[in-house]
Each structure stands twice: as C-alpha cells, then as structure tokens.
C-alpha cells in the first residue's frame, strides 16, 4: 500500500527535479526528503529516481508513478472531505491562490455565483503572486492558482500544471479628475508622450510594468517615469495628486477613487491574459465550478471596464 505522505514527497521531487527545492516547498529538511523517497522505493521495490550531474530524473517506473500520483492524491483528499462532510465535520472546500487584482476584481462576483449554485461549497482564498501560487499548487496546498500571461512574458510551462483561460484584462488610463483629457471617450496612447508616468512596479520586472513599457514604446515614446509602486491603490492616489498618469488593469479598478478619471485607450489596448492553473491529471468538479464562476464574473464586469478594443 502506497504511503500518501511519501508519494507527496516523491511527486514534489519528480516535478521540481531537485531534492533541495522539494525540501523548501514542503518545509522539510533535504535528508528527510531523501529518506521519504528511499522508503517509497523500498516499498514498491523499484528505483523511482535517477541522480546524476544534471539533477534528478524519474526512471520509467517513476514516470508512470508520477502520472498516477495526482489522481491518487486528489482522490484521497476528496475521500477525506467526503467522510468529514458525511460526519458533519466539514464542507467541500476549494483552496485558491489568487493574486491581488483577481482577488479584488473577480473573486467577489465568482463567490456570489458559487453561493447561489453550490451553497455547500467553501472557498479558502490566499492572496499570492503567481509564482508562489504555482509553488503552492504543486505542493498540494492550494487547488487552483491564478497567473498572468502576456505576449511579452508568456506563462512558462511548469511540469504538472495545466492552464485554463479566464479572461483578457485590458489596461486603462488613470489620470486626475481635473486633467484636460478627462471625460474623453477614448485617448490615443501617443497623445500621452509628454506626460509624467506612474509605473506598476520598479524596474519593469513584473508582467504589468513590462506591458506598459512595451505599449509606450510601440506608441513611439519612452515614458518619463516619476514614481513606481507595486500597489494599484497607491498608483491611483498619486494620479489623483497630479504626479502623473498610469495604465492599470481593468481588474484593479474595482474600487475607483472619486478624484481620478478612468479612460479606455483608442484602438487595441495592451492587456493581460488571466489564467487559472490546476494540477495535471486532477478532474475535480468543484475546481471546475470555481473556474466557471471566475469566467462568469469576468463576463459580468461593468461596461466601464471593457474587455474589448475601443474604436
């Protein structure tokens, strides 16, 4: 009989191709991880991992076990939840790792939808940036993670992870309410070449800031960056104070200040693609319900935050 704790450790090592990385993700010491794998290999009677100068690689037997591990662990988790639910000790639960703008812009609507369709379902939400959320997904500590994709920075493939498209999230222009261009139906990005700019993050290292920088360059100018923040509420505040203009995702406009103007860009705006990440091989109907609820929440966004190009 397979020990699920040992199987979890093996799966983490096989996916990450590293004992040390698996140890960090699981919160174990590296010797403990090695011992878990050795005990599992002894239990099944075959070698599951090869170690060489390039790292760790599953053997043919290990590859077969890896393909079965996700469904085995998921079935065990669901069986535990079903037993607890039958005993009145728990409710079916989906654990979500969502980055901040999805947590603010999509999860409230998705939660309302789920409460209407599946009142028995409980959501556990942790606010996590995409990369840590994927790590938590692979470690089995969340069941769904949200990630950002763009043409400039495509989502990198991670072994054991599938991606499901949720929505396209265009960037919108934020400026002081008294700005001369405020109130216009749309604005061409090239018209903002002489403006001072506020950037989503320092150095252009995150997907959002890179999207803004590329859009400005495609419009024929390098933005004069006055300030950079990794918080969209702070960007709105500085825009309201007249420090500069900013491009922020439509999902970040769930709570708009009264002293700023939000305006769409003319033509096809720069955008982020929002995706859900799930574990390969897991077919959990509850996770599917959450994905569809997130998609429905995106479709229900107000027309003030469009998901299409403006003519």
C-alpha beads as a LAMMPS data file, in Angstrom:
LAMMPS data file: protein, C-alpha beads

311 atoms
310 bonds

1 atom types
1 bond types

-500.0 500.0 xlo xhi
-500.0 500.0 ylo yhi
-500.0 500.0 zlo zhi

Masses

1 110.0

Atoms # bond

1 1 1 0.000 0.000 0.000
2 1 1 1.419 3.377 -1.004
3 1 1 2.068 5.861 1.798
4 1 1 0.466 9.113 0.644
5 1 1 2.953 11.245 2.573
6 1 1 5.847 9.547 0.803
7 1 1 4.015 9.805 -2.516
8 1 1 3.561 13.556 -2.000
9 1 1 7.282 13.973 -1.384
10 1 1 8.206 11.877 -4.419
11 1 1 5.847 13.890 -6.642
12 1 1 7.377 17.156 -5.467
13 1 1 10.938 15.946 -6.176
14 1 1 9.974 14.491 -9.574
15 1 1 8.232 17.681 -10.696
16 1 1 10.941 20.034 -9.451
17 1 1 13.851 17.770 -10.462
18 1 1 15.529 18.714 -7.200
19 1 1 15.648 17.321 -3.657
20 1 1 16.607 20.696 -2.193
21 1 1 13.828 22.605 -3.993
22 1 1 11.305 19.990 -2.904
23 1 1 12.512 20.282 0.678
24 1 1 11.972 24.050 0.652
25 1 1 8.498 23.707 -0.887
26 1 1 7.416 21.033 1.602
27 1 1 9.053 22.560 4.654
28 1 1 11.246 19.507 5.261
29 1 1 14.994 19.079 5.537
30 1 1 16.755 17.660 2.492
31 1 1 17.760 14.459 4.357
32 1 1 14.096 13.928 5.278
33 1 1 13.078 14.265 1.621
34 1 1 15.764 11.775 0.569
35 1 1 14.593 9.374 3.265
36 1 1 10.974 9.639 2.100
37 1 1 11.961 8.766 -1.451
38 1 1 14.137 5.860 -0.298
39 1 1 11.294 4.461 1.813
40 1 1 8.888 4.737 -1.128
41 1 1 11.366 2.990 -3.439
42 1 1 11.785 0.240 -0.852
43 1 1 8.010 -0.126 -0.540
44 1 1 7.414 -0.517 -4.287
45 1 1 10.613 -2.498 -4.855
46 1 1 11.939 -0.443 -7.791
47 1 1 14.068 2.619 -8.321
48 1 1 11.938 5.704 -9.000
49 1 1 14.537 8.467 -9.424
50 1 1 17.957 8.655 -11.061
51 1 1 20.502 11.166 -9.796
52 1 1 23.288 12.492 -11.981
53 1 1 25.301 15.674 -12.539
54 1 1 22.352 17.317 -14.326
55 1 1 19.943 16.770 -11.462
56 1 1 17.145 14.348 -10.624
57 1 1 15.124 12.490 -13.260
58 1 1 12.305 9.951 -12.875
59 1 1 13.035 6.442 -14.109
60 1 1 10.459 4.851 -16.448
61 1 1 8.788 3.429 -13.331
62 1 1 8.973 6.837 -11.698
63 1 1 7.366 8.499 -14.736
64 1 1 4.487 6.031 -14.528
65 1 1 4.006 6.684 -10.824
66 1 1 4.177 10.442 -11.412
67 1 1 1.325 10.253 -13.930
68 1 1 -0.788 8.421 -11.336
69 1 1 0.238 10.495 -8.289
70 1 1 -2.009 13.500 -8.953
71 1 1 -5.192 11.430 -9.274
72 1 1 -4.274 9.259 -6.264
73 1 1 -3.591 12.231 -4.006
74 1 1 -6.650 14.087 -5.240
75 1 1 -8.861 11.041 -4.684
76 1 1 -7.513 10.692 -1.152
77 1 1 -8.176 14.374 -0.403
78 1 1 -11.716 14.180 -1.746
79 1 1 -12.387 10.952 0.162
80 1 1 -11.273 12.671 3.367
81 1 1 -13.535 15.647 2.641
82 1 1 -16.483 13.367 1.850
83 1 1 -16.011 11.422 5.075
84 1 1 -15.767 14.618 7.119
85 1 1 -18.808 16.037 5.370
86 1 1 -20.821 12.863 5.989
87 1 1 -19.921 13.087 9.668
88 1 1 -20.911 16.760 9.775
89 1 1 -17.313 17.755 10.416
90 1 1 -16.627 19.673 7.276
91 1 1 -17.771 21.056 3.933
92 1 1 -16.395 20.531 0.426
93 1 1 -13.606 23.070 0.026
94 1 1 -11.602 24.552 -2.829
95 1 1 -8.389 26.343 -1.894
96 1 1 -7.423 29.230 -4.162
97 1 1 -4.187 31.167 -4.531
98 1 1 -5.145 34.455 -6.195
99 1 1 -3.016 37.492 -6.952
100 1 1 -4.425 40.795 -5.603
101 1 1 -6.300 42.163 -8.638
102 1 1 -8.066 38.841 -9.237
103 1 1 -8.921 38.675 -5.526
104 1 1 -10.460 42.159 -5.736
105 1 1 -11.864 42.118 -9.262
106 1 1 -13.112 38.575 -9.929
107 1 1 -13.479 36.662 -6.675
108 1 1 -16.392 38.686 -5.224
109 1 1 -18.552 38.018 -8.290
110 1 1 -17.412 34.407 -8.501
111 1 1 -18.231 33.888 -4.838
112 1 1 -21.765 35.234 -5.312
113 1 1 -22.267 32.872 -8.241
114 1 1 -20.963 29.882 -6.298
115 1 1 -23.095 30.660 -3.247
116 1 1 -26.171 30.565 -5.489
117 1 1 -25.238 27.359 -7.333
118 1 1 -23.230 25.477 -4.689
119 1 1 -24.124 26.819 -1.231
120 1 1 -22.353 23.840 0.332
121 1 1 -19.003 24.787 -1.218
122 1 1 -16.483 26.674 0.885
123 1 1 -13.681 28.737 -0.637
124 1 1 -10.368 29.244 1.126
125 1 1 -8.540 32.154 -0.510
126 1 1 -4.917 33.121 -0.066
127 1 1 -3.581 36.240 -1.740
128 1 1 -0.455 35.057 -3.564
129 1 1 1.530 36.346 -6.512
130 1 1 1.557 33.958 -9.491
131 1 1 4.896 32.182 -8.965
132 1 1 4.377 31.437 -5.250
133 1 1 0.807 30.381 -6.060
134 1 1 2.101 27.825 -8.587
135 1 1 4.545 26.527 -5.969
136 1 1 1.667 26.103 -3.525
137 1 1 -0.395 24.378 -6.224
138 1 1 2.356 21.852 -6.936
139 1 1 2.799 21.277 -3.207
140 1 1 -0.909 20.483 -2.844
141 1 1 -1.598 23.415 -0.540
142 1 1 -3.966 25.119 -2.986
143 1 1 -6.235 23.564 -5.612
144 1 1 -6.249 26.463 -8.090
145 1 1 -3.826 29.303 -8.741
146 1 1 -4.258 32.421 -10.864
147 1 1 -1.491 33.610 -13.184
148 1 1 -0.799 36.435 -15.640
149 1 1 0.115 35.812 -19.260
150 1 1 1.059 38.324 -21.968
151 1 1 2.661 38.330 -25.395
152 1 1 5.719 39.954 -23.865
153 1 1 6.029 37.481 -20.993
154 1 1 4.229 34.225 -21.823
155 1 1 3.483 31.939 -18.907
156 1 1 6.301 29.448 -18.662
157 1 1 5.403 25.767 -18.747
158 1 1 5.755 24.068 -15.377
159 1 1 5.673 20.265 -15.203
160 1 1 2.453 19.048 -13.671
161 1 1 0.468 22.252 -14.356
162 1 1 -2.361 22.914 -16.815
163 1 1 -3.567 26.444 -17.706
164 1 1 -7.166 27.475 -18.351
165 1 1 -8.004 30.893 -19.832
166 1 1 -10.274 33.027 -17.640
167 1 1 -10.410 36.447 -19.320
168 1 1 -8.488 39.197 -21.090
169 1 1 -7.764 42.160 -18.829
170 1 1 -7.109 45.414 -20.747
171 1 1 -5.112 48.239 -19.235
172 1 1 -6.989 51.505 -18.704
173 1 1 -5.683 55.039 -18.363
174 1 1 -5.881 56.669 -14.921
175 1 1 -5.459 60.449 -14.585
176 1 1 -6.504 63.245 -12.216
177 1 1 -10.200 64.077 -12.461
178 1 1 -9.311 67.639 -13.496
179 1 1 -6.896 66.556 -16.262
180 1 1 -7.635 68.310 -19.593
181 1 1 -8.207 64.919 -21.295
182 1 1 -10.509 63.582 -18.573
183 1 1 -14.002 62.853 -19.802
184 1 1 -12.999 61.912 -23.338
185 1 1 -14.486 58.726 -24.790
186 1 1 -11.017 57.353 -25.548
187 1 1 -7.424 58.554 -25.763
188 1 1 -4.607 57.534 -28.087
189 1 1 -1.545 56.370 -26.180
190 1 1 0.674 58.524 -28.433
191 1 1 -1.100 61.615 -27.058
192 1 1 0.462 60.908 -23.659
193 1 1 4.094 61.034 -24.736
194 1 1 4.775 64.297 -22.865
195 1 1 3.007 63.239 -19.675
196 1 1 4.732 62.162 -16.464
197 1 1 4.116 58.494 -15.768
198 1 1 3.470 56.232 -12.790
199 1 1 4.558 52.627 -13.274
200 1 1 3.109 49.474 -11.672
201 1 1 6.457 48.218 -10.369
202 1 1 10.059 49.296 -10.051
203 1 1 12.377 48.420 -12.895
204 1 1 9.833 46.895 -15.240
205 1 1 10.427 43.397 -13.890
206 1 1 6.802 42.337 -13.388
207 1 1 4.468 41.466 -16.271
208 1 1 2.326 44.577 -15.754
209 1 1 5.186 47.065 -15.910
210 1 1 6.671 45.353 -18.951
211 1 1 3.302 45.538 -20.697
212 1 1 3.137 49.300 -20.028
213 1 1 6.702 49.926 -21.187
214 1 1 6.200 47.925 -24.395
215 1 1 2.917 49.736 -25.154
216 1 1 4.576 53.141 -24.768
217 1 1 7.491 52.135 -26.973
218 1 1 5.112 50.800 -29.614
219 1 1 3.384 54.204 -29.490
220 1 1 6.716 55.881 -30.254
221 1 1 7.981 57.167 -26.907
222 1 1 9.807 56.265 -23.724
223 1 1 7.683 57.205 -20.688
224 1 1 9.056 59.732 -18.232
225 1 1 8.645 57.666 -15.073
226 1 1 8.155 59.805 -11.982
227 1 1 7.286 57.124 -9.446
228 1 1 6.742 53.355 -9.291
229 1 1 4.619 51.339 -6.884
230 1 1 3.554 47.720 -6.646
231 1 1 0.157 48.769 -5.274
232 1 1 -2.598 49.979 -7.595
233 1 1 -4.375 51.923 -4.860
234 1 1 -1.162 53.891 -4.351
235 1 1 -0.944 54.499 -8.108
236 1 1 -4.482 55.863 -8.100
237 1 1 -3.654 58.112 -5.167
238 1 1 -0.585 59.562 -6.859
239 1 1 -2.523 60.034 -10.096
240 1 1 -5.210 61.910 -8.137
241 1 1 -2.484 64.124 -6.667
242 1 1 -1.372 65.076 -10.182
243 1 1 2.011 63.329 -10.017
244 1 1 1.417 61.548 -13.317
245 1 1 -0.802 59.248 -15.357
246 1 1 -0.821 55.467 -15.216
247 1 1 -2.078 52.406 -17.038
248 1 1 -3.698 49.920 -14.695
249 1 1 -5.555 46.658 -15.366
250 1 1 -9.328 46.846 -15.536
251 1 1 -9.488 44.333 -12.670
252 1 1 -7.645 46.866 -10.495
253 1 1 -10.456 49.399 -10.936
254 1 1 -12.905 47.510 -8.718
255 1 1 -12.565 50.385 -6.251
256 1 1 -12.082 53.638 -8.138
257 1 1 -11.288 56.870 -6.312
258 1 1 -13.695 59.731 -6.868
259 1 1 -10.844 62.129 -7.695
260 1 1 -9.461 60.198 -10.684
261 1 1 -10.751 59.666 -14.214
262 1 1 -10.625 56.227 -15.866
263 1 1 -10.445 56.262 -19.658
264 1 1 -10.007 53.475 -22.242
265 1 1 -7.260 53.686 -24.834
266 1 1 -8.120 54.067 -28.511
267 1 1 -7.550 51.027 -30.721
268 1 1 -6.472 47.713 -29.241
269 1 1 -5.313 48.343 -25.684
270 1 1 -2.405 46.489 -24.075
271 1 1 -3.772 43.683 -21.965
272 1 1 -3.016 40.838 -19.629
273 1 1 -4.392 37.335 -20.124
274 1 1 -5.659 35.951 -16.839
275 1 1 -5.426 32.192 -16.449
276 1 1 -6.250 29.587 -13.844
277 1 1 -3.592 26.980 -13.137
278 1 1 -4.594 23.491 -11.989
279 1 1 -2.704 20.278 -11.432
280 1 1 -2.372 17.910 -14.393
281 1 1 -4.490 14.794 -14.103
282 1 1 -6.910 16.104 -11.489
283 1 1 -10.538 16.146 -12.565
284 1 1 -12.234 17.802 -9.621
285 1 1 -15.774 19.008 -10.399
286 1 1 -15.542 21.538 -7.571
287 1 1 -12.481 23.164 -9.121
288 1 1 -14.323 23.198 -12.457
289 1 1 -17.209 25.033 -10.753
290 1 1 -14.786 27.666 -9.452
291 1 1 -13.202 28.144 -12.890
292 1 1 -16.606 28.667 -14.497
293 1 1 -17.629 31.070 -11.737
294 1 1 -14.473 33.128 -12.340
295 1 1 -15.229 33.216 -16.066
296 1 1 -18.813 34.296 -15.377
297 1 1 -17.558 37.061 -13.078
298 1 1 -15.281 38.321 -15.866
299 1 1 -18.157 38.354 -18.357
300 1 1 -20.272 40.350 -15.894
301 1 1 -17.738 43.165 -15.464
302 1 1 -19.358 46.597 -15.952
303 1 1 -19.052 48.207 -19.361
304 1 1 -16.960 50.886 -17.670
305 1 1 -14.219 48.301 -17.567
306 1 1 -14.371 46.948 -21.118
307 1 1 -12.865 43.674 -22.245
308 1 1 -12.773 44.699 -25.901
309 1 1 -10.972 47.222 -28.068
310 1 1 -12.336 50.760 -28.331
311 1 1 -12.749 52.220 -31.824

Bonds

1 1 1 2
2 1 2 3
3 1 3 4
4 1 4 5
5 1 5 6
6 1 6 7
7 1 7 8
8 1 8 9
9 1 9 10
10 1 10 11
11 1 11 12
12 1 12 13
13 1 13 14
14 1 14 15
15 1 15 16
16 1 16 17
17 1 17 18
18 1 18 19
19 1 19 20
20 1 20 21
21 1 21 22
22 1 22 23
23 1 23 24
24 1 24 25
25 1 25 26
26 1 26 27
27 1 27 28
28 1 28 29
29 1 29 30
30 1 30 31
31 1 31 32
32 1 32 33
33 1 33 34
34 1 34 35
35 1 35 36
36 1 36 37
37 1 37 38
38 1 38 39
39 1 39 40
40 1 40 41
41 1 41 42
42 1 42 43
43 1 43 44
44 1 44 45
45 1 45 46
46 1 46 47
47 1 47 48
48 1 48 49
49 1 49 50
50 1 50 51
51 1 51 52
52 1 52 53
53 1 53 54
54 1 54 55
55 1 55 56
56 1 56 57
57 1 57 58
58 1 58 59
59 1 59 60
60 1 60 61
61 1 61 62
62 1 62 63
63 1 63 64
64 1 64 65
65 1 65 66
66 1 66 67
67 1 67 68
68 1 68 69
69 1 69 70
70 1 70 71
71 1 71 72
72 1 72 73
73 1 73 74
74 1 74 75
75 1 75 76
76 1 76 77
77 1 77 78
78 1 78 79
79 1 79 80
80 1 80 81
81 1 81 82
82 1 82 83
83 1 83 84
84 1 84 85
85 1 85 86
86 1 86 87
87 1 87 88
88 1 88 89
89 1 89 90
90 1 90 91
91 1 91 92
92 1 92 93
93 1 93 94
94 1 94 95
95 1 95 96
96 1 96 97
97 1 97 98
98 1 98 99
99 1 99 100
100 1 100 101
101 1 101 102
102 1 102 103
103 1 103 104
104 1 104 105
105 1 105 106
106 1 106 107
107 1 107 108
108 1 108 109
109 1 109 110
110 1 110 111
111 1 111 112
112 1 112 113
113 1 113 114
114 1 114 115
115 1 115 116
116 1 116 117
117 1 117 118
118 1 118 119
119 1 119 120
120 1 120 121
121 1 121 122
122 1 122 123
123 1 123 124
124 1 124 125
125 1 125 126
126 1 126 127
127 1 127 128
128 1 128 129
129 1 129 130
130 1 130 131
131 1 131 132
132 1 132 133
133 1 133 134
134 1 134 135
135 1 135 136
136 1 136 137
137 1 137 138
138 1 138 139
139 1 139 140
140 1 140 141
141 1 141 142
142 1 142 143
143 1 143 144
144 1 144 145
145 1 145 146
146 1 146 147
147 1 147 148
148 1 148 149
149 1 149 150
150 1 150 151
151 1 151 152
152 1 152 153
153 1 153 154
154 1 154 155
155 1 155 156
156 1 156 157
157 1 157 158
158 1 158 159
159 1 159 160
160 1 160 161
161 1 161 162
162 1 162 163
163 1 163 164
164 1 164 165
165 1 165 166
166 1 166 167
167 1 167 168
168 1 168 169
169 1 169 170
170 1 170 171
171 1 171 172
172 1 172 173
173 1 173 174
174 1 174 175
175 1 175 176
176 1 176 177
177 1 177 178
178 1 178 179
179 1 179 180
180 1 180 181
181 1 181 182
182 1 182 183
183 1 183 184
184 1 184 185
185 1 185 186
186 1 186 187
187 1 187 188
188 1 188 189
189 1 189 190
190 1 190 191
191 1 191 192
192 1 192 193
193 1 193 194
194 1 194 195
195 1 195 196
196 1 196 197
197 1 197 198
198 1 198 199
199 1 199 200
200 1 200 201
201 1 201 202
202 1 202 203
203 1 203 204
204 1 204 205
205 1 205 206
206 1 206 207
207 1 207 208
208 1 208 209
209 1 209 210
210 1 210 211
211 1 211 212
212 1 212 213
213 1 213 214
214 1 214 215
215 1 215 216
216 1 216 217
217 1 217 218
218 1 218 219
219 1 219 220
220 1 220 221
221 1 221 222
222 1 222 223
223 1 223 224
224 1 224 225
225 1 225 226
226 1 226 227
227 1 227 228
228 1 228 229
229 1 229 230
230 1 230 231
231 1 231 232
232 1 232 233
233 1 233 234
234 1 234 235
235 1 235 236
236 1 236 237
237 1 237 238
238 1 238 239
239 1 239 240
240 1 240 241
241 1 241 242
242 1 242 243
243 1 243 244
244 1 244 245
245 1 245 246
246 1 246 247
247 1 247 248
248 1 248 249
249 1 249 250
250 1 250 251
251 1 251 252
252 1 252 253
253 1 253 254
254 1 254 255
255 1 255 256
256 1 256 257
257 1 257 258
258 1 258 259
259 1 259 260
260 1 260 261
261 1 261 262
262 1 262 263
263 1 263 264
264 1 264 265
265 1 265 266
266 1 266 267
267 1 267 268
268 1 268 269
269 1 269 270
270 1 270 271
271 1 271 272
272 1 272 273
273 1 273 274
274 1 274 275
275 1 275 276
276 1 276 277
277 1 277 278
278 1 278 279
279 1 279 280
280 1 280 281
281 1 281 282
282 1 282 283
283 1 283 284
284 1 284 285
285 1 285 286
286 1 286 287
287 1 287 288
288 1 288 289
289 1 289 290
290 1 290 291
291 1 291 292
292 1 292 293
293 1 293 294
294 1 294 295
295 1 295 296
296 1 296 297
297 1 297 298
298 1 298 299
299 1 299 300
300 1 300 301
301 1 301 302
302 1 302 303
303 1 303 304
304 1 304 305
305 1 305 306
306 1 306 307
307 1 307 308
308 1 308 309
309 1 309 310
310 1 310 311
